[in-house]
Structures are given as structure tokens and as C-alpha cells.
């Protein structure tokens, strides 16, 4: 009999979890409290149902080839960066293609997920759901929580003295949908993440003035790179990862900052990050222009509010503010769990590889999609689901809970003593994380072997974009179309741009050009990689870092 798996939520993570269950011959039942799939990507006019939804103008930050399900590419005529409606269409196509809708129970809320009395032996869970006022109870062999990272708004009003005196409108970005109603107003946006930047830019077109408050600043990236190609396809490559592993971190940081400031000087625009603060990045093509044109004004963090104004940390005051929008993010929320599981799941430190709670005797509960990733979250959640379902079946093993909890306790002590930094909240490297999980299931591409077997494909895998198709070349879940998808990924990237025929357009760049361009860097990186474990190289690297650090400090 197939193991029964409860999937909570039918968004991006939930859909991939259903499919991965089916791929492993498990029996999924998905509970979705709304009336449709897509989670936050299903746009609604209001947020009365308490669910987080995208604002109407939202555009994806990661291009389509880097943010698709690994065995289901976007149609070639889809734009590289999509609005919410187009992306939701893709999710619908995915669900229909793999016949996932019949496994979803809509308008069904999960009330509680608790251990079955014999959990220590069976690993089973009791799931209580409610549909139109009627409750139902069922037992499942495993549970996949796919409610996402945007369930519970972080609304830190206590950190802003005087906010309750403020007579204007105060709202969280969760409530924001369209710019209508903000015409001619003075709007203060608090928080410079992707959402804060987007809302500030959109409101700047109709508001009298938009003030954007940030404590730390941010590096602002464009969706396109030099040459106009999608930045994510140019930046997220295995060859870059190899170089990053062998170069000193201080040198990498210096290169990154120089490159970011090449587009515009962040300090001049009030966006630079103070020394000692963690680097932070957002994607926004228009924010620098809005600041340059004066429609968006950068401000430091707010010190205090009055009835109509805001006093900032630098001593400046902005009068006659009509609206304050908090774009301060979200906190993890698991209202259907009991304590102490509820609290433990909110701390990433207690999640083994960001998926399995470390305190459970049986690995039958997986949290899918609760990650920060330097790349596509969709791709990351799909790999998580592939690994989790293999664990459910007993085909992949994880360490016993006693060992995991002991390691966590040791880490906590080191963090408290200042010996180790708490990196659990840092964004994970895209390639490293996906390689780690796919290595567990035997789906990580073997690049050296691939160069011997299929040099053309290997070249694209190592030097080209690390698209999700790479994780379908071998192992469980192998897809016969993966090779072709990789070799044609640039065709699908350029297809939606070729809407005007230009007779004298230049010929595609030849392989010899790539060899001339990449030959020297690749040779250097290869030599460094081969010798990276050498004591001599380590001595040189440490010496180089010691020499470079004072120089960089004097510059920055």
C-alpha cells in the first residue's frame, strides 16, 4: 500500500510536492484553504482572507530559464521576466500537464497537525481539517508543509515610538495591491527589500512624494546584465562557483562592490551599506532613476512619529506624511503545530538542510520552501521535495535526531561565545545548496565524467547558466528532455525578444570566441581548483589575503 502524504498548501512548493510524491509512488492529498492554486501568485483585489497575495504590478526577479520546474520549461514565447498573471498561467499549465488538480482539496483549512499516539514507531500524523464548517480527521504517514515564508506579516510597531499617535494611514505591504488611492499623497515606505523598492517606485508615479526609509541600505541589481542578457543566467554558473571557492573572500567582496558601483555609485544615491553590515541585495531596474529624478527620496531609519510627521535618526524631519507602508517582511508561522514543535520549526538552526525538524524521532515531517536562496526559490523547493519524498520512502537516510540535536546544541554554544557566526538566516548559495540535496538522491551532475561522455553538454553545464534541467540529467527522476532543454535554453531566452526582423543582425558568437574569452580564466580556475588542497597554495592564499585586507580597508 502506498504511503499517504498530506501536503499543506497548493502554491509553488505544494504543486512540486504533489508531483514528487507521485513520482515516488506515494499517495498525496493536498489541502488548500483558498479556491485555487498558486498561493501568493494568485492575485486578488483584497486581502480579506488573510492570505498574502502579490501586488498587481509584480514582476519576477529571476528569469524563466532559471526559475522553472526542472522537467517543465516555460513556453519559448513567454517573456524572460513575467508579471504575476503570466507566472500563474505557468503554474496552471504545470498542474494540468501532470494532472495534479485531482489531488487537491480546495477551501480546506488545516486546523492541526499532531503526532499519532504511536508516532515513535510509525512516524504517522493526525491531521484535522475544516471544509465549509465541517471538520475531518485523517491519519497520514508523512506531512509536507508548503505554506511558504509569507504567511505572517512582521509588523514591528513597537519599534517605532509615536506610531499610535500618527493620524495618517498605516498598513503592511501585505495589504498593498494597486497604487490607486495614493494620488497626490506623501508616502513613507519603511524597509528596503524587493517589495519596498517595488512599491516606492510604483507610487512615485502618482504620489506627491515617496520617502524610502532604510536602516542598512542595499546593493541594487538590474534584471539585465551587460549585453542585455538576464543577469541570473550570466551570474549563476558553475565556473563562477569554482573561482569563488579559491579566491579570498575579501577579494570577492571587493570585486562585487566595484561591479555594483559600476552601474551607479550607491553612496551618492543614499543606498550604500555601512561597514560591518551584512551585504544585502535587491532587484530593481527603476529605483536609481527615481532617486535621480527626485520622485523617491532615501531616508535613514525612523526615530519617532508625531501626529503628522516623522523624525529620522539623522535629525531630519518630514512633515505632512499621509501614509506609512511597512515593507518589513514576514515571520514563519505554523499555527497548526503544537509546542515545542511550533517554536522549533521557526528557527532555521533546528532544520536539517533547511527541511527536516531535528528533534523528531521519525523523519516524516518536511518543511518545503522555508529558505532564503541566492536564486530561484521555485527550483530550490522542487529539489527539497524530491529529496524529502525519497526520505519518506526510506531510500535516503538522515542522521538520528539525538545526533542532530547534539550538533545544534554545540553550535548554539559556539555562537553564544562568539566563536561562530549564526549563518542560519543568511541566504544560501544556489548551486551549492541544490548540489548538496541532489547529491543525497544521486541526481547531482557529474561534470568531469560529462566532459568525457558529452563534451558539448558538459561545456554548457559548467560554463553556461546552472539551469534546473541539470538536475534531471541522471539519477532518480531523470528526464529524457533535460539535455535538449539545456542546449536550447538560450533559444528560449532570445525568442520573445526577436519580435522585429533585422536583416543585418550579427551572426551568433562562435565557439572559438568563447574559447578566446574564457580560455585564460578557465585555465587559471582549473589549476587553482586542482591545487586548492595543497599546503603551498593555502600558504600563498593566506599571505595574499593578509596583504590585500589592509589595502581594501583603506579604500572602503
GUDREN-454981 format. One record per residue: y negated, z, x of N, C-alpha, C, O in turn; residue in one letter. Coordinates in pm, whole numbers, plus 50000, padded with zeros to 5 digits. Example, Ala and Ser with C-alpha at 12.3 -4.5 7.8 and 13.67 -1.06 7.14 Angstrom:
! GUDREN-454981
505695078051319504505078051230503305078051320503325084651424A502255070851285501065071451367499975078751290498865080451341S
! end
This chain:
! GUDREN-454981
501215000050085500005000050000498745000050088498655007650185X497794991550054496574990450133495755003250120495705009350014X495115007250230494265018950227493005016050145492395005450159X492645025550061491445023949977490235029050053490255039950110X489175021050054487945024450126486765023950030486575014049960X485995034750026484765035049947483605030550034483395035850143X482845020849986481665015750057480445019649975480315015549859X479545027350034478365032149962477165023349996476615024250105X476785014849901475635006049921476054991649943476994988850017X475344982249878475664968049889474524960249952474204949149910X473924966150054472894959050130473524951250243474694947350237X472734948850347473214941150463474474947450522475444940450550X474464960750542475614967650601476784968350505477944966850546X476494970550379477554971650280478334958750264479554958950252X477624947450262478314934550246479244931650364480364927150344X478764934350486479624931950602480794941750602481884938250647X480594953850553481674963650548482754959450450483944960950478X482354954250335483334949250238484174938250301485404938350292X483504928850365484224917550425485164922250536486304917550545X484694931450619485534936350729486754943750676487834943050735X486594950850565487754957350501488774946850458489964948450482X488294936250397489204925650352489874918850470491054915250462X489134917050579489704910750699490854919150755491764913650818X490814932250734491854941250786492854945350678493624954750696X492844937950565493774940650454493594954650396494564960750350X492374959650398492054972150330491534968950190491204957450160X491454979050107491044977049967489694983649943489634995649918X488594975949951487264981949937486804982949792487114974449709X486074993549764485334995049638483924999049676483695009649734X482964990549641481574992849680480794998249561480894992949450X480015008649584479175014649480477715011849512477205015849617X477035004949421475635001149440474835006149320475135002649206X473815014349346473095020549235472105011149165471685014049053X471745000149228470864990449162471724980049090472944981549081X471074969749040471814959548964472074946849044472464936648987X471854947349176472054935249256472334939149401472204950749440X472734929249478473004931449621471704930549701470644927349646X471794933449828470654931149917469924943449961469164942950059X470114954849891469424966949932467914965149936467324960449838X467284968850046465824967950055465324953550055464144951150033X466224943750080465814929750083465684923649943465224912349929X466084930949841465924926249703464554930749654464364942449620X463604921649650462234925149616462094929149468462674922749380X461334939749443460964943749307459474946549306458884949549410X458874945449189457424947349177457014961849200455904964449248X457894971349166457544985449181458674992849253459734987249280X458425005549283459445013849348459825025549258460135036449306X459815023149126460085033849031461515039149041461785050549004X462435030849090463825035349101464055044149224465165048849247X462985046349304463105054849422463715048049541463865054249646X464075035349529464675028049640463595021249723462575016849670X463825020449853462905013649943463124998649933464254993849947X462064991349910462124976749899461124970449995460144976850034X461374958150032460434951250119459174947750042459204945949920X458054946750114456834941650054456944926450048457674920350126X456224920549956456424906349924456174897050043456814886650054X455264900650131454884891550241455754893150365455524886450465X456754901950360457554904850479458224892250534458764884050459X458194890950667458864880150737459754886450844459344896050909X460944881150862461874886950959461294886551100460524877451134X461664896351180461174897151318462134890751418461734887151529X463384889251380464404883151466464804869751404465024868751283X464894859451487465154846051435466564844751377467424853251403X466794834351300468014833051222469274832151308470314837451268X469214825651423470414824251505470834837451568472004839351601X469884846551585470194859451646470464870151540470844881351574X470274866751413470374876951309471194872051190470794873451075X472344866251220473224861551112474574868251125474904873751230X475354867851018476734872451027477474862951121477284850751116X478324868651206478854861251320479764849551285480024841051370X480264848951164481084837551123480474830251004481174823350929X479144831850987478474825350876477034822050915476124829450878X476814811050990475454807351033474564803950915475034799950808X473274805550935472304800950836472374785750824472784778850918X471994780750710471894766250695470854760950793469864767650823X471094748850844470244743550951468794741350909467904741250993X468554739450778467184736950735466424749850702465244749350665X467084761350715466384774050694465384776050808465694772750923X464194781350778463234784050887463784794450983464654802350947X463274794451104463764803951204463434818351168464224827451194X462274820451108461884833751059461624832550910460844824050866X462274840950832462294839250687461524850150614461444861550660X460974846350498460414856650411461574863650339462724859350349X461254874250268462314882350207463144874450106464344876850093X462534865150035463274857449935464324848449999465454847549951X463944841850108464864832950177466004840850241467154836350239X465694852450296466744860550358467694865950252468904866750275X467154869750136468034874450028468944863149981470104865549948X468434850849977469274839449941470464838250034471584835249991X470224840650163471314840150261472374850850232473564848150238X471924862850199472874873650166473694869950044474894872750038X473054863649947473754859249826474794848549861475914848849810X474424839249947475354828749988476554834750062477694830550042X476284844650146477354851450221478314858350125479534857150138X477764865650028478604872949933479444863449848480614866249820X478854852449808479594842849724480654835249805481744832749756X480304831749930481244824150014482524832050040483614826350039X482394845050062483564853350091484054861149969484904869949980X483494857749853483944863549725483894878749728484894885449698X482744884249763482604898649779482124905749652482334917749637X481494898349560480854904549444481844912049355481474921849291X483074907449348484044913749258484464927649305485134934949232X484094931249427484454944449479483314954549462483424966049506X482204950249399481024958749387480864963849244480924956149149X480654976949230480344983049100478844985949098478374995449162X478094977649022476644979149016476234990348920477024995048838X474954994648934474395005548854475255018148863475395025648766X475825020248980476695031749002476155040049118476025035149230X475855052649091475315061649191476405070749245477195076249168X476445072349375477395081649437476775095649433475735098049494X477425104649361476915118349345477365127449459476585135449509X478625126149497479125134749604480295128249677481095120849618X480375131049805481505126849889481985139449960481315144350051X483145144549922483655156949978485085155050028485805146049985X485455163850121486815163250176487845166550069487655175649988X488935159050069490065162349982490705175250034490665177850154X491285183349946491885196049992492825194750112492885203850194X493555183650122494465181950237493895172250340494625164550401X492555172750358491865163350447492435163850589492565153450654X492755175850639493225177050777494505169150801494805165350915X495265166650695496505158950708496315144250672496835135350740X495565141750565495455128050513494155121050550494105108750557X493085128850575491785122950601491135117050478490195109250488X491625120750360491105114950236489825121950188489515133250226X489105114650103487825119450049487815118149897488375108849840X487165127849833486935127149688485515122049666484545127749718X485395111449591484095105249565483785105949416484535100849333X482675112449384482225113549245481065103849224480075104349297X481205095249126480155085249096479705086648951480375092748868X478545080848923477995081248787477495067448748476705061348819X477965062648634477565049548582477095051248438477885054748350X475805048648416475225049848282475545063348218475945064048102X475365074048295475565087548244476985092548243477225104248211X477935084048276479345087948275479835089648418479705080648501X480425101348446480915104148581482385100348596483175100748501X482705096748720484085093148751484435099048888483565100148976X485685102848905486135108749030487315100649082488235097349006X487305097449212488405089749272488645094549414487755100049478X489855092249461490235096149597490345083549683490975073749643X489725083949802489755072549893490285077050029490115088450071X490915067550097491455070450230490385070350339490565076250445X489275063750311488175063150408486885060050333486905055050221X485755063150398484435060750339483535054250442483505058450558X482805044050400481805037550484480445039150416480205033550309X479555046850479478225049350422477275038650474477025037650594X476735030650382475895019050419474555019550347474015009250307X474015031650331472765033250258471535030150342470425029350289X471715028450472470625023950558469715034950607469845046650572X468775030850691467865040150758466565042250681465715049950725X466395035750566465115035950495465245042050356464665037150259X466005052850349466265058950219465235069650184464805070550069X464845077650282463995089350256462675088150333462685089550456X461545085650266460265083850335459845096450412459965107650361X459355094450533458795105450613457305106150582456535097350621X456905116650511455535117950461454925130850517454865140950447X454475130650643454065143050712452675147950675451805148950762X452445150950549451115155050504450675168150569449475170150592X451615177150600451265190050659450645188450798449945197350846X450905177150862450355174850996448935169550992448335166851097X448365168050870447025162450856446165172050775446095170950652X445495181550843444645191350773443605184550685442965174750725X443455189850564442445184750472442895173250385442135168650300X444125168350406444565156650329444585159550179444385150550098X444835172150141444885175549999443485176149938443335175849815X442445176950022441075176249972440635161849948439725159249870X441295152750017440885138650012440965133449869441995134749803X439885127449821439805123049681440275108649660440425104249546X440495101449770440935087649754442435086649727443115096649702X442925074449732444355071749709445155074449836444765070349945X446295081349821447185084149933448585079249894449115083049790X449185070849979450525065749948451305063250076450745061950184X452615062650059453515058950170453805044050160453765038250051X454085037850273454345023450274455525019650185455655007950147X456395029150153457505026250061456985021149927457655013349859X455785025649887455215021749759454455008549766454095002949662X454215003549886453394991449903454204978949871455324977449920X453644970049791454304957449757453414945349786453794936149859X452214945449726451294934149739449884939349767449604951049740X448994930849822447634935349857446694936649737445584941849751X447124931949620446264932649502445854947049475446684956149481X444584949049445444074962349414443344968749530442734979349514X443394962349647442704967949764441454959949799440864962049906X441044951049711439874942649739438624951049760438304959949681X437914948149869436654954749897436734969349935435704976049943X437924974549960438074988749992438154991050143438474982150221X437835003350180438015007650318439345014950327439515025650267X440285009150401441655013950403442005019250542441735012850643X442615031150545443095037050670444615036450669445265042350583X445185029350767446635028450782447035037650897446525036351008X447935047050869448375056650970449775053151017450735053350940X449885049851147451175046451204451225031951248450995022851167X451525029751376451595016051428453035012251462453415011651578X453815009751357455115003651373455024989451320453924984351298X456154983051301456124969451246455484969151108454724960051076X455804979151025455244979550890453744982050894452984975450823X453304991550977451884994450986451074982451030450004979750976X451604975051128450914963051173450854952351066449814946051046X451964950450996452014940250889451024943350777450274934650734X451034955850730450174959550619448694958750659447854954250582X448394963350781446994962650828446504948250831445384945350788X447334939250882446954925150890446764919150751445794912050726X447694921950661447604916050527446384921150452445674913350388X446124934250458444984939850386443654935650447442634935350378X443664932250576442404928350641441824915650581440634912850600X442624908050508442154895450448441314897850323440514889350284X441504909650260440774912150134439994925250134439044926850057X440374934650220439684947650222438334946550292438104937250370X437464955950263436164956150331436364959350478435674953750563X437284968450508437594972150645438954978950649439294986850561X439734975850753441014982550774440954990050905440624984351010X441265002850900441325011351019442795014251045443525018450955X443245011851168444655013851203444765025051305444355023451420X445325036451263445405048351347446765049351415447805047851351X446745051951547447985053351622447855064351726446805065851789X448915072051744448915082551846449225076951984448655081252084X450165067251988450685062952117450375048552155450555044752271X449905040352061449735026252091451065018952086452085024752049X451055006252124452284998452120452084985152193450984979652197X453174980252251453164966652305453424957152188454384958852114X452554947352173452644938052060453244924852107452684918052192X454384921552049455084909252084454874898551978454604901651862X454974886152019454904874951927456314870351892457254872851968X456464863851780457784858551743458174846651831459364843751846X457194840051887457484828451971457184831652117456334839952149X457914824852205457714826652348456974814552403456514805952328X456864813852535456264802152597457094789852561458314790052569X456404779352523457104767352479457344767152329457764757052273X457054778552263457194779052118458584782252067458814782151946X459524785152157460864788652114460904803152068460104811352114X461814806651976461904820551930462094830152046462974828152130X461274840452052461304849852164462674856452178463164858052290X463284860152067464564867152075465644858552138466524863852206X465584845452118466584836552178466334834752327467274832352403X465104835852368464774834252509464994847152588465314846752707X464824858652521464864871452592466244877852595466634883552697X466994877052485468284884152477469384875052529470014867452455X469614875952660470604867552729471384875852829470864885352887X472624872252849473474879852941472964879153084473044888953158X472454867753124471944866553261470774876053285470614881353394X469954878153182468854887653194469374901853207468814909953281X470434904853134471014918253141471554921353281471444932653330X472144911153343472684912953478471544916353574471664925553655X470464908953565469324911453653468744925353627468374932453720X468664929153498468104942153462468934953753518468404964553545X470234951453535471124961953583470964964553734471254975453782X470514954453806470454955953952469044958254005468884962454120X468024955653923466654957953969466234972353939466684978053840X465374978154021464864991653993464134992153860463434982653823X464295003153788463695004353655462175003553661461544997953571X461585009053768460115008553779459614994253796458544990753746X460394985953866460014972053884460144964353752459304956053719X461204967353677461374960953547460234964453453459714955853381X459844977153453458744981653368457454974553406456694970253320X457204973253537456004966353584455984951753540454954946653495X457124945053554457224930953512456984929753362456264920753317X457594938853286457454938553140456004940553097455524933653007X455324949953160453934952553124453034940853162452134937153086X453274935253278452474923653320452664912053223451704905053188X453904910053181454194899053089453544901552953453004892252892X453594914152905452994917352775451484915652778450884911152680X450874919252890449414918152901448944903952930447744901152927X449884895052957449504881152985448954874352860448054866052868X449504878052745449024872352619447644877752586446744870052551X447454890852596446154897252582446234911152644447294917252647X445124916052693445084929052758445104939952651444154941452575X446194947552647446384957652543445344968852551444954974452449X444904972152672443904982752685442594978752621441944986952556X442194966152640440944961352580440994961752428439964963052363X442184960452372442354959852227442684973552166442944974552046X442674983952247442974997352195444424999452161444745007852076X445324992052224446744992652192447604998052306448814999852288X447005000652420447805004752536448445018452515447915026852442X449575020452580450335032852568449955042052684449965037752799X449625054752656449255064152763450395065852864451565064452829X450045068852987451055070853090451965082553053451515092753002X453235080553079454205091053050454845089852914455865096252889X454285081652825454855079852692455925068952695455885059752776X456895070252604457945060252597457375046852552456505046552465X457845035852609457365022652565457785019852422458895023252380X456905013852348457145010752207456714996452182455684992052234X457484989252103457194975152079457164972251930457954977651853X456254963651891456254958451755456114943251763455674937851864X456484936551656456364921951650455254918651550455354921951432X454214912251597453104908551510452294897451575451724899351683X452244886051511451534874551567450034874851540449264868451612X449604882151439448214881451394447354893551427446124892551424X447984904951459447204917151480446144915551590445004919751568X446464909851706445414908351809444214900251759443064903351791X444484889851681443384881651629442534889551531441304888351531X443184897651447442434905751351441554915951422440414918451381X442064921751530441264931051608440104923651674438984928751680X440394911751724439364903651790438264899851692437094899051729X438634897451566437664893451464437014905451396436074903651317X437494917451424436864929351367437344933251229436834942851172X438314925951173438804929451040439774941251045440014947750944X440324943951164441134955951187440514963451305440254957551410X440284976351286439714984651391440734995151434441235002651350X441044995651562442005005351612441355019051626440215020251673X442085029451586441605043151595442675052151654443865049051649X442245063551712443195073451761443785081051641443495077751526X444605091051668445225098551558444175106851483443145110651539X444455109451356443535116851270443635131751298444735137251305X442495138251316442465152651339442315160351208442905170951189X441495154651116441235161950991440655152450887439955142850920X440955155350761440375147950649439355156650576439455168850572X438355149750518437465156250422437665149350288438625141750272X436805151650194436975145650062436875130450066437515123649986X436095125050159435885110550162435985104350300435845092250315X436225112550402436195107250538437335112550623438105121250580X437445107150745438465111450839437835113750976437075105351025X438155125251036437715128551171438865125851266439975130751244X438615118151372439665114151465439645122551592438655129351621X440725122051666440895130251787439825127551892439515136251973X439275115651893438245112351993436845116551948435865113652016X436755123451834435475128351787434745119051692433745123151633X435205106851674434565097451583434895100851438435925107051410X434035096651349434215099151205434075086051130433165078251157X434965083651036434875071950949434635076850807435435084250751X433505072550750433105077050617433595067450509433995056150536X433535072450385433785064250266435125056950269435205044950241X436175064250304437515058450302438065059150159438015069650096X438565048050111439075047349974440575050049965441035056349870X441335045350066442805046350059443385049750195442935044750298X444395058450194445145061550315446605057550291447235062150196X447135049050379448525044650368449295050050488448985046650602X450295058150462451135063650568452295054050596453165052150510X452315048250713453465039950754454205047750863454355043150976X454655059550825455215069250919456735069350919457355078850967X457335058950867458775057450879459585065350779459095069750675X460855067050815461825073250724462715082950802462825082250924X463335091850729464305101050788465675098350725465765093850611X466725101150802468065099450750468305109150635467875120650640X468995104550533469265112950417470655110250364471025098750340X471425120850347472785119750294472965130150182473705139850199X472315128050069472345138049961473725140349901473935150449834X474645131149922475975132549862476955140349950478075143049907X476545144150072477395152150160477135167050140476065171050095X478135175250175477975189550178477595193850320477825186650416X477035205750330476775211450462478085216550522478955220850445X478285216350653477305212350756477315197450787476555192750872X478175189950718478285175650747476965168450725476605159450801X476245172450621474965165850589473985166850706473375156850745X473855178750762472905180750873473375173951001472575168251074X474685174651027475205168551149475005153451150474725147551255X475145147151034475025132551027473585127851049473365116251083X472625136651031471235132651053470875132751201469805127851239X471745138351285471485138951429472365128651500473595129851500X471735118751559472505108151624473375113351738474395107251772X472975124551795473735130251905475165133451863476075133451946X475345136251734476655140151683477475128151631478555130051575X476975116151649477685104151603478305097051723477595092551812X479615096151724480305089251833480035074351824480385067851726X479425068951927478995054951933478145051251811478175039951763X477385061051762476455059151651477155056251518476515051451425X478435059151508479195055651387479965067551328479795070651210X480795074251408481705084451356481185098551383480915101951498X481045107051278480685121051299481725127851389482925126751365X481255134851490482155140251592482925152751549483875156751616X482515158951438483105171751401484295170451304484825180551259X484695158251272485765156451174487125155051242487275148151343X488125161851183489475161251239490075147251228490855142951312X489685140351122490185126651098489015116851098487995119251034X489175105951169488095095851179488185086351059488555074751072X487825091750942487895083650820486525082550751486445078150636X485475086550820484115085250768483275077850871483155082450985X482705066550831481885058550922480505056450863480365052950746X479475058550945478095055850906477705042350965477625040851087X477475032650879477205018950923475715015650906475175016650796X475075011851015473685007351007472655017751040471455015151023X473055029551087472095040051119471765039551268471955049351341X471265028051312470995026051454469615019751473469085012851386X469065022351591467885015251636468355005951747468965010451844X468094993151733468644983151825467554973751872466694969851795X467594970152000466634960552054467124946452022467444938552111X467174943551895467704930851848468044932051702467524940851633X468904923351654469224922751512470074934651467471154937051521X469574942051368470344952951310471554947451236472634953351238X471374935951170472474929951096473674927551186474804931051151X473444921751301474544918951394475204931751442476424932451456X474394941951465474934954751510475794961351403476854966651434X475334960951278476104967451172477414960151146478424966351111X477414947051162478664939551141479714943651244480884945551210X479304944751369480244948951474480704963251450481864966451472X479804971951405480194985551371481284985551264482264992851274X481094977251162482054976651052483404971151100484454975751057X483374961251188484624955751242485404966351317486624967351305X484674974251398485324984751476485834996051386486945000851403X485005000151290485365011351202486625008451122487495017051108X486734996351069487914993050990489174992751076490264995851028X489034989051202490184989351293490595003851323491775006951340X489595012651330489895026851350490615032451227491575040051240X490155028651108490795033350985492285029750983493125037550937X492585017851033493975013151032494805019151146496025017251150X494165026051236494895031851348495075022251464495825025251557X494415010751459494545000651564493605003551681493824998651792X492565011551656491665016151762491595031251754491595037051645X491535037651868491525052151873490155057251921489465050651997X489805069251873488625075951926489055089851974490065095051926X488325095752066488725108952119488795119452009488115118151907X489615129852027489705140651928488385147851911487565148352003X488165153551791486885159851760486565171451854485395173551888X487595179051897487345190251987486695185652117485765191852168X487195174652170486655169152295485225164052275484355166452359X484995157152163483675151652136482645162652119481545161752173X482995173152044482065184152021481765191752150480655196452171X482785192852236482575199552365481595191652451480735197452518X481725178452450480815169952527479385170752473478425170752549X479275171552341477955172652279477295185852315476105186352347X478085196652310477545209852346477045209952490476005215952520X477775203352578477375202552718476075194552731475185198452807X475965183552658474745175452661473545183452611472455182752669X473755190952504472665198852448472135208952549470925211052560X473045215152622472635224852724471825218152834470815223552880X472275206352877471565199152982470185194652936469225194553014X470085190952808468805186652752467845198552743466675197352777X468355209952698467525221852687467005226452822465885231452833X467835224752926467455228853060466575218453129466095220753240X466375207053066465535196753124466235188153228465595180153295X467555189953242468315182153339468545167953289468595158453366X468685166753157468955153753096467955151152983467565160352911X467545138652969466655134952861467465131852736468555126252744X466915135552620467575132352494467275117852458466175114652412X468235109252480468045094952455468675090552323468765078552295X469115100152240469815096752116468935089252017469435081751933X467615091352027466705084551934466155071451992465445064151922X466475068452116466005056052177466715043952117467865044952071X466035032852117466675020552072467715016052174467495016952294X468845011352125469935007252211469774992852255469254984552181X470234989952377470224976152424471224967952342472374971952325X470774956452293471564948352201472904944052261473964946552203X472864937752377474084932452437475014943652480476224942952455X474484953852544475314964852594476044971752480477224975052493X475334974152368475954981252256477034972752189478124977752160X476734960152164477724951452099478924949052191480064948252144X478664947752320479774946152415480674958552414481894957452421X480054970252406480804982752407481754983552288482924986852305X481254980552169482084981452050483134970352044484284972852007X482744958252081483714947252074484784948652182485894943452165X484464955552292485494958252393486574967252333487744966152369X486184976152243487144985152179488134977552091489284981652076X487684966552032488574959051942489144946452008489914939151945X488764943852134489294932152203488594919252170489184908452179X487304920152130486564908052092485394905152185484614895952159X485264912752293484184910152388484524897652469485624896752523X483594888052478483884875752553484104878352701483384886152763X485104871852757485424872952899484724861452972485284850552984X483524863953020482694853353076483304847053201483344834753209X483784854753301484384848353420485564839353384485674828253437X486424843953295487564835753254487094823353180487684812653193X486014824953102485484813753025484934802853116485024790953083X484364806653231483864796653325485004788153381484804776353413X486184793853393487344786353441487934777653331488374766453356X487944782753211488594775953099487684765753031488114754653000X486434769453009485504761052931484094762652989483284770052934X483804755853102482514757753171481294755253083480304762453092X481364745152998480204742052914479894753652820478734757652805X480934759052756480744770252666480294782652744479404789852700X480904785052860480564796652942479094796352981478414806652981X478604784353015477194782853053476284787652940475324794952965X476594783652817475784787652702475914802652673474954809252635X477124807852693477354821952665476594830852764476004840952724X476604827052893475994835552995474494833053010473714842553020X474084820453012472684817153036471884814852909470654815352910X472584812352799471894809952672471714822752591472054833652639X471184821552471470974833352385472314840052352473324833252330X472304853252347473524860652310473594861452157473334871852097X473934850152098474044849551952475334856351905476294857351982X475374860951779476544868351729477854860851735478924866951735X477794847451740479034839451742479884842651866481094840551864X479254847651972480004850752094481114860952069482124861152139X480904869251968481884879751940482954875351841483694883551786X483034862251821484104856451738484944846451817485754839151759X484764846151948485494836552030486934840752055487824832252063X487174853852066488504858752097488794871352016487904876951952X490044875552020490444888351963490554888451812490484877951749X490724900251753490804901551607489524896351542488424899251588X489684888651436488514882951371488034870051436486944865351405X488834864451526488444851951592488164841151487488914839551390X487064833851510486644823351417486704810051490486114808551597X487394800451432487564787351496486244779851512486114771151599X485264783251430483984776251438483004782351536481884777551548X483414793051606482474800251695481974791451809480784791451840X482884783951872482484775651986481444765351943480424763652009X481714758551835480774748351788479444754551746478384748651768X479504766351686478264773051644477384776151765476164774851757X478004780151875477244783251997476644770552057475484770452098X477434759852061476974747452124475924740152040475214731452091X475814743651911474844736951823473724746151778472954742651689X473624758051839472634767851793471194762951811470324766051730X470934755351916469594750151936469274738851838468114736751803X470304731651794470084721351692469584727751562468664722651498X470214738951524469794745651401468424752251418467684754051321X468104755851541466794761851568465674751551554464624754451497X465904739551606464854729251606464814721151477463784715051446X465904720951402465984712751280464824715151184464194705451142X464514727651145463414729751049462034726551104461074725751028X461924724651237460634721151296460414706051297459274701451305X461504698451290461414683851300461114677651164461944670251109X459944680551111459564675250980458594663550992458214657450892X458214660351114457314648951138457864640851254458004645951365X458164628551229458744619751332457674615551432456624610251395X457954618051559457034614251667457764604151756458684607951828X457364591351752458084580751825458214583251975459254580152033X457174588752038457204590252183457584604552225457194609052333X458334611452141458734625052176459604624852301460384615552321X459464634852383460194635452510461674637552488462094643052385X462474633252585463924634852578464314649452602463564656852667X465464653652551465914667352576466034670052725466314661152805X465824682552761465894686352901467314684752952468264689252887X467474678353067468804675753121469384688153187468694697853215X470704687553211471394698553276470874700553418470814711853467X470504689553484470014690753620468724698853625468454706153721X467924697353518466684705253513467004720153505466364728353571X468004723553421468394737553409468894742953544468594754253582X469644734653615470174738953744469054741553844469084751353918X468044732653843466914734553933466124746953897465664754353984X465964749153765465154760453719465834773753741465214783453786X467134774153710467864786853711468704789053837469214800053858X468844778753918469764779754032469514791554123470404799654148X468274792654172467964803454266468074817254203468704826154261X467454819554082467584832854021469024836653991469414848154009X469814826753947471214829653913472004833254038472804842654037X471774825754145472474828654269472124842654319473004850154363X470844846054312470414859254356471044870154270471534880254322X471024868054138471594878054047473084879754070473604890954065X473764868554095475214869254117475544877054243476454885354245X474774874354349475004881654474474744896554458475484904854509X473674899654384473354913754361474424920454278474784932054303X474944913354178475984918954092477254921554168477914931754149X477604912154256478834913754336478714925654430479674933054454X477504927254483477324937654584476774950754528476484959954605X476624951854397475924963254339476594976554371475934986954377X477914976254390478624988654420478624991854569479135002254611X478054982954649478024985054793477084996354830475964996954779X477515005554920476625016454964475365011255031474295017355021X475514999955101474354994155170473304989855069472114992455085X473774982954961472834978354859472144990154792470944989754765X472925000654763472355012354697471265018554784470225022854734X471515019054915470535024755007469255016455006468155021855004X469435003055007468274994055006467514995454874466284995854872X468274996154764467634997154631466835010054618465705009854568X467425021354663466715034054655465465033854740464415039054701X465595027654860464445026854950463335018354889462155021554898X463765007154825462814998154761462085005254647460875003754631X462845012954570462235019954457461225030354505460165032054445X461565037454615460665047454669459365041154718458285047154708X459495028954772458295022254826457425016554714456205016554723X458105011654608457365004754502456665014654409455555011954362X457305026154381456775035454282455325039554309454515038854216X454955043654431453555047554454452605035954432451475037654385X453075023854468452215012154451451935009654303450805006954263X453005010454222452845008154079451965018854017451145015953930X452135031154061451335042154007449855039754032449005043053949X449555034054147448155031454180447565020354097446355019854074X448445011354051447965000153968447765004553824446765001153760X448765012253773448735015453630448185029353603448095033553488X
! end
